[in-house]
């Protein structure tokens, strides 16, 4: 995937993850994009290196979406734990 595609993919995965796990993590659309891109990378790495699914980095592959959203949920949860107040 190209750089712009990764940004769009990360934004969508991050937005879906934030809809699944809403909370008071803070941050706006920029944090959502960053967490989504990181989550997509984490999910892709899990798919390739842990699950041995091969190359799962195609935009229309359902595995890519599941892994990206799952990775974004994990990253969003970690971000929420790190930024939790009190």
PDB file of N, CA, C and O in Angstrom:
ATOM      1  N   UNK A   1       0.843  -1.176   0.000  1.00  0.00           N
ATOM      2  CA  UNK A   1       0.000   0.000   0.000  1.00  0.00           C
ATOM      3  C   UNK A   1       0.886   1.236   0.000  1.00  0.00           C
ATOM      4  O   UNK A   1       1.992   1.226   0.542  1.00  0.00           O
ATOM      5  N   UNK A   2       0.393   2.281  -0.605  1.00  0.00           N
ATOM      6  CA  UNK A   2       1.115   3.535  -0.619  1.00  0.00           C
ATOM      7  C   UNK A   2       0.930   4.305   0.673  1.00  0.00           C
ATOM      8  O   UNK A   2       0.108   3.940   1.514  1.00  0.00           O
ATOM      9  N   UNK A   3       1.693   5.364   0.826  1.00  0.00           N
ATOM     10  CA  UNK A   3       1.685   6.163   2.049  1.00  0.00           C
ATOM     11  C   UNK A   3       0.306   6.759   2.314  1.00  0.00           C
ATOM     12  O   UNK A   3      -0.185   6.694   3.441  1.00  0.00           O
ATOM     13  N   UNK A   4      -0.326   7.338   1.295  1.00  0.00           N
ATOM     14  CA  UNK A   4      -1.643   7.937   1.462  1.00  0.00           C
ATOM     15  C   UNK A   4      -2.685   6.871   1.816  1.00  0.00           C
ATOM     16  O   UNK A   4      -3.588   7.119   2.615  1.00  0.00           O
ATOM     17  N   UNK A   5      -2.554   5.696   1.221  1.00  0.00           N
ATOM     18  CA  UNK A   5      -3.474   4.596   1.536  1.00  0.00           C
ATOM     19  C   UNK A   5      -3.332   4.174   2.989  1.00  0.00           C
ATOM     20  O   UNK A   5      -4.330   3.888   3.651  1.00  0.00           O
ATOM     21  N   UNK A   6      -2.082   4.130   3.502  1.00  0.00           N
ATOM     22  CA  UNK A   6      -1.862   3.782   4.912  1.00  0.00           C
ATOM     23  C   UNK A   6      -2.519   4.809   5.828  1.00  0.00           C
ATOM     24  O   UNK A   6      -3.066   4.448   6.870  1.00  0.00           O
ATOM     25  N   UNK A   7      -2.471   6.075   5.453  1.00  0.00           N
ATOM     26  CA  UNK A   7      -3.093   7.115   6.278  1.00  0.00           C
ATOM     27  C   UNK A   7      -4.606   6.936   6.302  1.00  0.00           C
ATOM     28  O   UNK A   7      -5.230   7.008   7.360  1.00  0.00           O
ATOM     29  N   UNK A   8      -5.194   6.702   5.125  1.00  0.00           N
ATOM     30  CA  UNK A   8      -6.643   6.497   5.052  1.00  0.00           C
ATOM     31  C   UNK A   8      -7.036   5.226   5.801  1.00  0.00           C
ATOM     32  O   UNK A   8      -8.000   5.221   6.567  1.00  0.00           O
ATOM     33  N   UNK A   9      -6.289   4.160   5.576  1.00  0.00           N
ATOM     34  CA  UNK A   9      -6.535   2.885   6.250  1.00  0.00           C
ATOM     35  C   UNK A   9      -6.431   3.045   7.760  1.00  0.00           C
ATOM     36  O   UNK A   9      -7.281   2.554   8.503  1.00  0.00           O
ATOM     37  N   UNK A  10      -5.382   3.736   8.214  1.00  0.00           N
ATOM     38  CA  UNK A  10      -5.192   3.977   9.646  1.00  0.00           C
ATOM     39  C   UNK A  10      -6.279   4.845  10.240  1.00  0.00           C
ATOM     40  O   UNK A  10      -6.730   4.601  11.359  1.00  0.00           O
ATOM     41  N   UNK A  11      -6.706   5.865   9.496  1.00  0.00           N
ATOM     42  CA  UNK A  11      -7.781   6.730   9.973  1.00  0.00           C
ATOM     43  C   UNK A  11      -9.070   5.933  10.147  1.00  0.00           C
ATOM     44  O   UNK A  11      -9.743   6.049  11.171  1.00  0.00           O
ATOM     45  N   UNK A  12      -9.411   5.131   9.153  1.00  0.00           N
ATOM     46  CA  UNK A  12     -10.632   4.330   9.233  1.00  0.00           C
ATOM     47  C   UNK A  12     -10.546   3.287  10.344  1.00  0.00           C
ATOM     48  O   UNK A  12     -11.495   3.114  11.109  1.00  0.00           O
ATOM     49  N   UNK A  13      -9.424   2.598  10.432  1.00  0.00           N
ATOM     50  CA  UNK A  13      -9.253   1.584  11.486  1.00  0.00           C
ATOM     51  C   UNK A  13      -9.290   2.242  12.862  1.00  0.00           C
ATOM     52  O   UNK A  13      -9.898   1.699  13.785  1.00  0.00           O
ATOM     53  N   UNK A  14      -8.656   3.389  13.013  1.00  0.00           N
ATOM     54  CA  UNK A  14      -8.670   4.099  14.289  1.00  0.00           C
ATOM     55  C   UNK A  14     -10.055   4.605  14.653  1.00  0.00           C
ATOM     56  O   UNK A  14     -10.454   4.549  15.816  1.00  0.00           O
ATOM     57  N   UNK A  15     -10.791   5.099  13.662  1.00  0.00           N
ATOM     58  CA  UNK A  15     -12.147   5.585  13.914  1.00  0.00           C
ATOM     59  C   UNK A  15     -13.072   4.432  14.318  1.00  0.00           C
ATOM     60  O   UNK A  15     -13.889   4.580  15.227  1.00  0.00           O
ATOM     61  N   UNK A  16     -12.945   3.297  13.648  1.00  0.00           N
ATOM     62  CA  UNK A  16     -13.763   2.132  13.999  1.00  0.00           C
ATOM     63  C   UNK A  16     -13.399   1.643  15.397  1.00  0.00           C
ATOM     64  O   UNK A  16     -14.278   1.317  16.196  1.00  0.00           O
ATOM     65  N   UNK A  17     -12.093   1.594  15.689  1.00  0.00           N
ATOM     66  CA  UNK A  17     -11.658   1.156  17.021  1.00  0.00           C
ATOM     67  C   UNK A  17     -12.165   2.105  18.099  1.00  0.00           C
ATOM     68  O   UNK A  17     -12.571   1.660  19.172  1.00  0.00           O
ATOM     69  N   UNK A  18     -12.145   3.408  17.825  1.00  0.00           N
ATOM     70  CA  UNK A  18     -12.627   4.377  18.810  1.00  0.00           C
ATOM     71  C   UNK A  18     -14.142   4.263  18.987  1.00  0.00           C
ATOM     72  O   UNK A  18     -14.655   4.506  20.079  1.00  0.00           O
ATOM     73  N   UNK A  19     -14.857   3.897  17.930  1.00  0.00           N
ATOM     74  CA  UNK A  19     -16.302   3.688  18.041  1.00  0.00           C
ATOM     75  C   UNK A  19     -16.607   2.426  18.855  1.00  0.00           C
ATOM     76  O   UNK A  19     -17.581   2.384  19.606  1.00  0.00           O
ATOM     77  N   UNK A  20     -15.769   1.406  18.700  1.00  0.00           N
ATOM     78  CA  UNK A  20     -15.958   0.171  19.452  1.00  0.00           C
ATOM     79  C   UNK A  20     -15.618   0.387  20.921  1.00  0.00           C
ATOM     80  O   UNK A  20     -16.305  -0.121  21.807  1.00  0.00           O
ATOM     81  N   UNK A  21     -14.552   1.143  21.173  1.00  0.00           N
ATOM     82  CA  UNK A  21     -14.090   1.363  22.542  1.00  0.00           C
ATOM     83  C   UNK A  21     -14.043   2.859  22.839  1.00  0.00           C
ATOM     84  O   UNK A  21     -12.962   3.441  22.928  1.00  0.00           O
ATOM     85  N   UNK A  22     -15.216   3.487  22.995  1.00  0.00           N
ATOM     86  CA  UNK A  22     -15.209   4.919  23.308  1.00  0.00           C
ATOM     87  C   UNK A  22     -14.722   5.140  24.730  1.00  0.00           C
ATOM     88  O   UNK A  22     -14.807   4.255  25.582  1.00  0.00           O
ATOM     89  N   UNK A  23     -14.225   6.305  24.959  1.00  0.00           N
ATOM     90  CA  UNK A  23     -13.762   6.616  26.304  1.00  0.00           C
ATOM     91  C   UNK A  23     -13.217   8.018  26.358  1.00  0.00           C
ATOM     92  O   UNK A  23     -13.424   8.822  25.449  1.00  0.00           O
ATOM     93  N   UNK A  24     -12.525   8.297  27.423  1.00  0.00           N
ATOM     94  CA  UNK A  24     -11.973   9.624  27.634  1.00  0.00           C
ATOM     95  C   UNK A  24     -10.473   9.617  27.365  1.00  0.00           C
ATOM     96  O   UNK A  24      -9.690  10.160  28.145  1.00  0.00           O
ATOM     97  N   UNK A  25     -10.079   8.994  26.249  1.00  0.00           N
ATOM     98  CA  UNK A  25      -8.663   8.944  25.913  1.00  0.00           C
ATOM     99  C   UNK A  25      -8.138  10.306  25.487  1.00  0.00           C
ATOM    100  O   UNK A  25      -6.933  10.553  25.544  1.00  0.00           O
ATOM    101  N   UNK A  26      -9.012  11.170  25.070  1.00  0.00           N
ATOM    102  CA  UNK A  26      -8.596  12.484  24.617  1.00  0.00           C
ATOM    103  C   UNK A  26      -8.025  12.426  23.216  1.00  0.00           C
ATOM    104  O   UNK A  26      -8.022  11.375  22.576  1.00  0.00           O
ATOM    105  N   UNK A  27      -7.552  13.538  22.756  1.00  0.00           N
ATOM    106  CA  UNK A  27      -7.008  13.585  21.413  1.00  0.00           C
ATOM    107  C   UNK A  27      -8.117  13.732  20.392  1.00  0.00           C
ATOM    108  O   UNK A  27      -9.263  13.352  20.635  1.00  0.00           O
ATOM    109  N   UNK A  28      -7.770  14.273  19.279  1.00  0.00           N
ATOM    110  CA  UNK A  28      -8.746  14.472  18.218  1.00  0.00           C
ATOM    111  C   UNK A  28      -8.457  13.569  17.040  1.00  0.00           C
ATOM    112  O   UNK A  28      -8.003  12.434  17.189  1.00  0.00           O
ATOM    113  N   UNK A  29      -8.732  14.103  15.868  1.00  0.00           N
ATOM    114  CA  UNK A  29      -8.576  13.290  14.662  1.00  0.00           C
ATOM    115  C   UNK A  29      -7.121  12.950  14.391  1.00  0.00           C
ATOM    116  O   UNK A  29      -6.839  11.884  13.843  1.00  0.00           O
ATOM    117  N   UNK A  30      -6.186  13.819  14.758  1.00  0.00           N
ATOM    118  CA  UNK A  30      -4.770  13.538  14.525  1.00  0.00           C
ATOM    119  C   UNK A  30      -4.304  12.352  15.375  1.00  0.00           C
ATOM    120  O   UNK A  30      -3.589  11.482  14.878  1.00  0.00           O
ATOM    121  N   UNK A  31      -4.696  12.310  16.627  1.00  0.00           N
ATOM    122  CA  UNK A  31      -4.353  11.177  17.499  1.00  0.00           C
ATOM    123  C   UNK A  31      -5.016   9.909  16.969  1.00  0.00           C
ATOM    124  O   UNK A  31      -4.419   8.833  17.005  1.00  0.00           O
ATOM    125  N   UNK A  32      -6.257  10.034  16.475  1.00  0.00           N
ATOM    126  CA  UNK A  32      -6.946   8.877  15.911  1.00  0.00           C
ATOM    127  C   UNK A  32      -6.187   8.320  14.716  1.00  0.00           C
ATOM    128  O   UNK A  32      -6.041   7.104  14.587  1.00  0.00           O
ATOM    129  N   UNK A  33      -5.700   9.197  13.839  1.00  0.00           N
ATOM    130  CA  UNK A  33      -4.915   8.754  12.685  1.00  0.00           C
ATOM    131  C   UNK A  33      -3.640   8.070  13.145  1.00  0.00           C
ATOM    132  O   UNK A  33      -3.306   6.984  12.671  1.00  0.00           O
ATOM    133  N   UNK A  34      -2.933   8.698  14.063  1.00  0.00           N
ATOM    134  CA  UNK A  34      -1.656   8.144  14.532  1.00  0.00           C
ATOM    135  C   UNK A  34      -1.873   6.786  15.208  1.00  0.00           C
ATOM    136  O   UNK A  34      -1.158   5.827  14.921  1.00  0.00           O
ATOM    137  N   UNK A  35      -2.852   6.709  16.098  1.00  0.00           N
ATOM    138  CA  UNK A  35      -3.136   5.437  16.765  1.00  0.00           C
ATOM    139  C   UNK A  35      -3.615   4.389  15.773  1.00  0.00           C
ATOM    140  O   UNK A  35      -3.276   3.212  15.902  1.00  0.00           O
ATOM    141  N   UNK A  36      -4.393   4.799  14.794  1.00  0.00           N
ATOM    142  CA  UNK A  36      -4.857   3.867  13.772  1.00  0.00           C
ATOM    143  C   UNK A  36      -3.727   3.328  12.922  1.00  0.00           C
ATOM    144  O   UNK A  36      -3.694   2.135  12.620  1.00  0.00           O
ATOM    145  N   UNK A  37      -2.794   4.192  12.528  1.00  0.00           N
ATOM    146  CA  UNK A  37      -1.643   3.751  11.733  1.00  0.00           C
ATOM    147  C   UNK A  37      -0.765   2.820  12.555  1.00  0.00           C
ATOM    148  O   UNK A  37      -0.330   1.778  12.064  1.00  0.00           O
ATOM    149  N   UNK A  38      -0.503   3.189  13.801  1.00  0.00           N
ATOM    150  CA  UNK A  38       0.285   2.316  14.676  1.00  0.00           C
ATOM    151  C   UNK A  38      -0.444   0.991  14.888  1.00  0.00           C
ATOM    152  O   UNK A  38       0.171  -0.075  14.847  1.00  0.00           O
ATOM    153  N   UNK A  39      -1.750   1.062  15.113  1.00  0.00           N
ATOM    154  CA  UNK A  39      -2.540  -0.149  15.291  1.00  0.00           C
ATOM    155  C   UNK A  39      -2.551  -1.027  14.054  1.00  0.00           C
ATOM    156  O   UNK A  39      -2.480  -2.252  14.160  1.00  0.00           O
ATOM    157  N   UNK A  40      -2.640  -0.413  12.885  1.00  0.00           N
ATOM    158  CA  UNK A  40      -2.590  -1.177  11.635  1.00  0.00           C
ATOM    159  C   UNK A  40      -1.236  -1.864  11.492  1.00  0.00           C
ATOM    160  O   UNK A  40      -1.160  -3.011  11.054  1.00  0.00           O
ATOM    161  N   UNK A  41      -0.181  -1.168  11.858  1.00  0.00           N
ATOM    162  CA  UNK A  41       1.157  -1.762  11.806  1.00  0.00           C
ATOM    163  C   UNK A  41       1.271  -2.921  12.794  1.00  0.00           C
ATOM    164  O   UNK A  41       1.790  -3.983  12.451  1.00  0.00           O
ATOM    165  N   UNK A  42       0.790  -2.716  14.011  1.00  0.00           N
ATOM    166  CA  UNK A  42       0.839  -3.772  15.035  1.00  0.00           C
ATOM    167  C   UNK A  42       0.016  -4.976  14.596  1.00  0.00           C
ATOM    168  O   UNK A  42       0.476  -6.114  14.686  1.00  0.00           O
ATOM    169  N   UNK A  43      -1.200  -4.726  14.121  1.00  0.00           N
ATOM    170  CA  UNK A  43      -2.046  -5.816  13.654  1.00  0.00           C
ATOM    171  C   UNK A  43      -1.435  -6.553  12.473  1.00  0.00           C
ATOM    172  O   UNK A  43      -1.489  -7.781  12.414  1.00  0.00           O
ATOM    173  N   UNK A  44      -0.857  -5.821  11.536  1.00  0.00           N
ATOM    174  CA  UNK A  44      -0.189  -6.451  10.396  1.00  0.00           C
ATOM    175  C   UNK A  44       1.001  -7.278  10.823  1.00  0.00           C
ATOM    176  O   UNK A  44       1.232  -8.363  10.289  1.00  0.00           O
ATOM    177  N   UNK A  45       1.765  -6.770  11.787  1.00  0.00           N
ATOM    178  CA  UNK A  45       2.921  -7.516  12.294  1.00  0.00           C
ATOM    179  C   UNK A  45       2.473  -8.807  12.980  1.00  0.00           C
ATOM    180  O   UNK A  45       3.108  -9.849  12.821  1.00  0.00           O
ATOM    181  N   UNK A  46       1.378  -8.738  13.744  1.00  0.00           N
ATOM    182  CA  UNK A  46       0.849  -9.944  14.380  1.00  0.00           C
ATOM    183  C   UNK A  46       0.421 -10.945  13.314  1.00  0.00           C
ATOM    184  O   UNK A  46       0.713 -12.136  13.428  1.00  0.00           O
ATOM    185  N   UNK A  47      -0.265 -10.474  12.286  1.00  0.00           N
ATOM    186  CA  UNK A  47      -0.713 -11.364  11.214  1.00  0.00           C
ATOM    187  C   UNK A  47       0.428 -12.034  10.475  1.00  0.00           C
ATOM    188  O   UNK A  47       0.351 -13.218  10.149  1.00  0.00           O
ATOM    189  N   UNK A  48       1.478 -11.286  10.210  1.00  0.00           N
ATOM    190  CA  UNK A  48       2.600 -11.825   9.436  1.00  0.00           C
ATOM    191  C   UNK A  48       3.522 -12.673  10.299  1.00  0.00           C
ATOM    192  O   UNK A  48       3.870 -13.791   9.919  1.00  0.00           O
ATOM    193  N   UNK A  49       3.925 -12.150  11.470  1.00  0.00           N
ATOM    194  CA  UNK A  49       4.967 -12.811  12.252  1.00  0.00           C
ATOM    195  C   UNK A  49       4.453 -13.806  13.290  1.00  0.00           C
ATOM    196  O   UNK A  49       5.155 -14.758  13.629  1.00  0.00           O
ATOM    197  N   UNK A  50       3.237 -13.598  13.797  1.00  0.00           N
ATOM    198  CA  UNK A  50       2.707 -14.497  14.823  1.00  0.00           C
ATOM    199  C   UNK A  50       1.771 -15.540  14.204  1.00  0.00           C
ATOM    200  O   UNK A  50       1.901 -16.737  14.463  1.00  0.00           O
ATOM    201  N   UNK A  51       0.830 -15.069  13.386  1.00  0.00           N
ATOM    202  CA  UNK A  51      -0.148 -15.975  12.784  1.00  0.00           C
ATOM    203  C   UNK A  51       0.333 -16.591  11.467  1.00  0.00           C
ATOM    204  O   UNK A  51      -0.278 -17.533  10.962  1.00  0.00           O
ATOM    205  N   UNK A  52       1.411 -16.067  10.920  1.00  0.00           N
ATOM    206  CA  UNK A  52       2.011 -16.554   9.667  1.00  0.00           C
ATOM    207  C   UNK A  52       1.002 -16.564   8.529  1.00  0.00           C
ATOM    208  O   UNK A  52       0.909 -17.538   7.782  1.00  0.00           O
ATOM    209  N   UNK A  53       0.240 -15.469   8.397  1.00  0.00           N
ATOM    210  CA  UNK A  53      -0.747 -15.340   7.337  1.00  0.00           C
ATOM    211  C   UNK A  53      -0.150 -14.808   6.053  1.00  0.00           C
ATOM    212  O   UNK A  53      -0.877 -14.632   5.076  1.00  0.00           O
ATOM    213  N   UNK A  54       1.124 -14.549   6.016  1.00  0.00           N
ATOM    214  CA  UNK A  54       1.740 -13.988   4.821  1.00  0.00           C
ATOM    215  C   UNK A  54       1.454 -12.504   4.720  1.00  0.00           C
ATOM    216  O   UNK A  54       1.202 -11.844   5.728  1.00  0.00           O
ATOM    217  N   UNK A  55       1.492 -11.982   3.512  1.00  0.00           N
ATOM    218  CA  UNK A  55       1.278 -10.556   3.291  1.00  0.00           C
ATOM    219  C   UNK A  55      -0.208 -10.232   3.404  1.00  0.00           C
ATOM    220  O   UNK A  55      -1.002 -10.638   2.556  1.00  0.00           O
ATOM    221  N   UNK A  56      -0.579  -9.510   4.439  1.00  0.00           N
ATOM    222  CA  UNK A  56      -1.980  -9.153   4.659  1.00  0.00           C
ATOM    223  C   UNK A  56      -2.189  -7.655   4.521  1.00  0.00           C
ATOM    224  O   UNK A  56      -3.072  -7.091   5.168  1.00  0.00           O
ATOM    225  N   UNK A  57      -1.398  -7.012   3.695  1.00  0.00           N
ATOM    226  CA  UNK A  57      -1.448  -5.561   3.619  1.00  0.00           C
ATOM    227  C   UNK A  57      -2.192  -5.065   2.385  1.00  0.00           C
ATOM    228  O   UNK A  57      -1.796  -4.061   1.793  1.00  0.00           O
ATOM    229  N   UNK A  58      -3.247  -5.739   1.993  1.00  0.00           N
ATOM    230  CA  UNK A  58      -4.066  -5.231   0.903  1.00  0.00           C
ATOM    231  C   UNK A  58      -5.290  -4.543   1.488  1.00  0.00           C
ATOM    232  O   UNK A  58      -5.836  -4.988   2.497  1.00  0.00           O
ATOM    233  N   UNK A  59      -5.710  -3.483   0.869  1.00  0.00           N
ATOM    234  CA  UNK A  59      -6.781  -2.640   1.406  1.00  0.00           C
ATOM    235  C   UNK A  59      -8.106  -3.383   1.499  1.00  0.00           C
ATOM    236  O   UNK A  59      -8.854  -3.170   2.454  1.00  0.00           O
ATOM    237  N   UNK A  60      -8.418  -4.237   0.551  1.00  0.00           N
ATOM    238  CA  UNK A  60      -9.724  -4.885   0.504  1.00  0.00           C
ATOM    239  C   UNK A  60      -9.736  -6.263   1.150  1.00  0.00           C
ATOM    240  O   UNK A  60     -10.748  -6.960   1.070  1.00  0.00           O
ATOM    241  N   UNK A  61      -8.672  -6.670   1.771  1.00  0.00           N
ATOM    242  CA  UNK A  61      -8.593  -7.968   2.419  1.00  0.00           C
ATOM    243  C   UNK A  61      -9.261  -7.882   3.792  1.00  0.00           C
ATOM    244  O   UNK A  61      -8.859  -7.054   4.609  1.00  0.00           O
ATOM    245  N   UNK A  62     -10.281  -8.721   4.071  1.00  0.00           N
ATOM    246  CA  UNK A  62     -10.938  -8.670   5.392  1.00  0.00           C
ATOM    247  C   UNK A  62      -9.975  -8.929   6.551  1.00  0.00           C
ATOM    248  O   UNK A  62     -10.135  -8.362   7.632  1.00  0.00           O
ATOM    249  N   UNK A  63      -8.984  -9.777   6.326  1.00  0.00           N
ATOM    250  CA  UNK A  63      -7.990 -10.022   7.393  1.00  0.00           C
ATOM    251  C   UNK A  63      -7.253  -8.747   7.739  1.00  0.00           C
ATOM    252  O   UNK A  63      -6.973  -8.488   8.910  1.00  0.00           O
ATOM    253  N   UNK A  64      -6.935  -7.950   6.735  1.00  0.00           N
ATOM    254  CA  UNK A  64      -6.239  -6.685   6.983  1.00  0.00           C
ATOM    255  C   UNK A  64      -7.059  -5.790   7.892  1.00  0.00           C
ATOM    256  O   UNK A  64      -6.517  -5.178   8.813  1.00  0.00           O
ATOM    257  N   UNK A  65      -8.363  -5.705   7.645  1.00  0.00           N
ATOM    258  CA  UNK A  65      -9.233  -4.862   8.460  1.00  0.00           C
ATOM    259  C   UNK A  65      -9.356  -5.391   9.875  1.00  0.00           C
ATOM    260  O   UNK A  65      -9.298  -4.625  10.837  1.00  0.00           O
ATOM    261  N   UNK A  66      -9.526  -6.699  10.005  1.00  0.00           N
ATOM    262  CA  UNK A  66      -9.643  -7.289  11.340  1.00  0.00           C
ATOM    263  C   UNK A  66      -8.363  -7.050  12.139  1.00  0.00           C
ATOM    264  O   UNK A  66      -8.417  -6.656  13.304  1.00  0.00           O
ATOM    265  N   UNK A  67      -7.227  -7.287  11.514  1.00  0.00           N
ATOM    266  CA  UNK A  67      -5.950  -7.090  12.204  1.00  0.00           C
ATOM    267  C   UNK A  67      -5.706  -5.620  12.521  1.00  0.00           C
ATOM    268  O   UNK A  67      -5.236  -5.293  13.611  1.00  0.00           O
ATOM    269  N   UNK A  68      -6.019  -4.724  11.576  1.00  0.00           N
ATOM    270  CA  UNK A  68      -5.789  -3.296  11.799  1.00  0.00           C
ATOM    271  C   UNK A  68      -6.682  -2.762  12.914  1.00  0.00           C
ATOM    272  O   UNK A  68      -6.222  -2.009  13.772  1.00  0.00           O
ATOM    273  N   UNK A  69      -7.950  -3.147  12.902  1.00  0.00           N
ATOM    274  CA  UNK A  69      -8.861  -2.685  13.946  1.00  0.00           C
ATOM    275  C   UNK A  69      -8.481  -3.299  15.290  1.00  0.00           C
ATOM    276  O   UNK A  69      -8.508  -2.616  16.313  1.00  0.00           O
ATOM    277  N   UNK A  70      -8.127  -4.584  15.292  1.00  0.00           N
ATOM    278  CA  UNK A  70      -7.674  -5.221  16.529  1.00  0.00           C
ATOM    279  C   UNK A  70      -6.417  -4.562  17.073  1.00  0.00           C
ATOM    280  O   UNK A  70      -6.308  -4.313  18.273  1.00  0.00           O
ATOM    281  N   UNK A  71      -5.469  -4.281  16.188  1.00  0.00           N
ATOM    282  CA  UNK A  71      -4.249  -3.589  16.609  1.00  0.00           C
ATOM    283  C   UNK A  71      -4.548  -2.194  17.124  1.00  0.00           C
ATOM    284  O   UNK A  71      -3.959  -1.753  18.111  1.00  0.00           O
ATOM    285  N   UNK A  72      -5.468  -1.493  16.456  1.00  0.00           N
ATOM    286  CA  UNK A  72      -5.837  -0.145  16.899  1.00  0.00           C
ATOM    287  C   UNK A  72      -6.531  -0.185  18.255  1.00  0.00           C
ATOM    288  O   UNK A  72      -6.331   0.707  19.079  1.00  0.00           O
ATOM    289  N   UNK A  73      -7.347  -1.215  18.495  1.00  0.00           N
ATOM    290  CA  UNK A  73      -7.979  -1.358  19.808  1.00  0.00           C
ATOM    291  C   UNK A  73      -6.934  -1.551  20.906  1.00  0.00           C
ATOM    292  O   UNK A  73      -7.037  -0.968  21.986  1.00  0.00           O
ATOM    293  N   UNK A  74      -5.943  -2.365  20.617  1.00  0.00           N
ATOM    294  CA  UNK A  74      -4.874  -2.598  21.600  1.00  0.00           C
ATOM    295  C   UNK A  74      -4.100  -1.314  21.856  1.00  0.00           C
ATOM    296  O   UNK A  74      -3.839  -0.963  23.007  1.00  0.00           O
ATOM    297  N   UNK A  75      -3.732  -0.609  20.785  1.00  0.00           N
ATOM    298  CA  UNK A  75      -2.977   0.637  20.927  1.00  0.00           C
ATOM    299  C   UNK A  75      -3.825   1.691  21.639  1.00  0.00           C
ATOM    300  O   UNK A  75      -3.313   2.433  22.478  1.00  0.00           O
ATOM    301  N   UNK A  76      -5.114   1.761  21.311  1.00  0.00           N
ATOM    302  CA  UNK A  76      -6.009   2.714  21.969  1.00  0.00           C
ATOM    303  C   UNK A  76      -6.147   2.405  23.457  1.00  0.00           C
ATOM    304  O   UNK A  76      -6.166   3.323  24.277  1.00  0.00           O
ATOM    305  N   UNK A  77      -6.242   1.136  23.812  1.00  0.00           N
ATOM    306  CA  UNK A  77      -6.324   0.736  25.214  1.00  0.00           C
ATOM    307  C   UNK A  77      -5.045   1.128  25.958  1.00  0.00           C
ATOM    308  O   UNK A  77      -5.106   1.678  27.057  1.00  0.00           O
ATOM    309  N   UNK A  78      -3.884   0.842  25.353  1.00  0.00           N
ATOM    310  CA  UNK A  78      -2.611   1.211  25.973  1.00  0.00           C
ATOM    311  C   UNK A  78      -2.511   2.724  26.125  1.00  0.00           C
ATOM    312  O   UNK A  78      -2.092   3.216  27.173  1.00  0.00           O
ATOM    313  N   UNK A  79      -2.893   3.464  25.088  1.00  0.00           N
ATOM    314  CA  UNK A  79      -2.877   4.928  25.150  1.00  0.00           C
ATOM    315  C   UNK A  79      -3.792   5.433  26.263  1.00  0.00           C
ATOM    316  O   UNK A  79      -3.444   6.370  26.982  1.00  0.00           O
ATOM    317  N   UNK A  80      -4.966   4.807  26.401  1.00  0.00           N
ATOM    318  CA  UNK A  80      -5.899   5.184  27.473  1.00  0.00           C
ATOM    319  C   UNK A  80      -5.317   4.930  28.848  1.00  0.00           C
ATOM    320  O   UNK A  80      -5.507   5.729  29.765  1.00  0.00           O
ATOM    321  N   UNK A  81      -4.602   3.812  28.998  1.00  0.00           N
ATOM    322  CA  UNK A  81      -3.978   3.496  30.288  1.00  0.00           C
ATOM    323  C   UNK A  81      -2.852   4.487  30.615  1.00  0.00           C
ATOM    324  O   UNK A  81      -2.680   4.885  31.767  1.00  0.00           O
ATOM    325  N   UNK A  82      -2.099   4.873  29.600  1.00  0.00           N
ATOM    326  CA  UNK A  82      -0.978   5.792  29.823  1.00  0.00           C
ATOM    327  C   UNK A  82      -1.434   7.217  30.109  1.00  0.00           C
ATOM    328  O   UNK A  82      -0.751   7.958  30.816  1.00  0.00           O
ATOM    329  N   UNK A  83      -2.581   7.603  29.565  1.00  0.00           N
ATOM    330  CA  UNK A  83      -3.052   8.970  29.743  1.00  0.00           C
ATOM    331  C   UNK A  83      -4.153   9.096  30.779  1.00  0.00           C
ATOM    332  O   UNK A  83      -4.733  10.170  30.940  1.00  0.00           O
ATOM    333  N   UNK A  84      -4.446   8.017  31.480  1.00  0.00           N
ATOM    334  CA  UNK A  84      -5.500   8.033  32.496  1.00  0.00           C
ATOM    335  C   UNK A  84      -5.117   8.986  33.614  1.00  0.00           C
ATOM    336  O   UNK A  84      -3.990   8.978  34.109  1.00  0.00           O
ATOM    337  N   UNK A  85      -6.078   9.802  33.996  1.00  0.00           N
ATOM    338  CA  UNK A  85      -5.848  10.761  35.078  1.00  0.00           C
ATOM    339  C   UNK A  85      -6.431  10.239  36.372  1.00  0.00           C
ATOM    340  O   UNK A  85      -7.572   9.783  36.431  1.00  0.00           O
ATOM    341  N   UNK A  86      -5.611  10.319  37.408  1.00  0.00           N
ATOM    342  CA  UNK A  86      -6.071   9.961  38.743  1.00  0.00           C
ATOM    343  C   UNK A  86      -6.356   8.555  38.864  1.00  0.00           C
ATOM    344  O   UNK A  86      -6.755   8.096  39.934  1.00  0.00           O
TER     345      UNK A  86
END
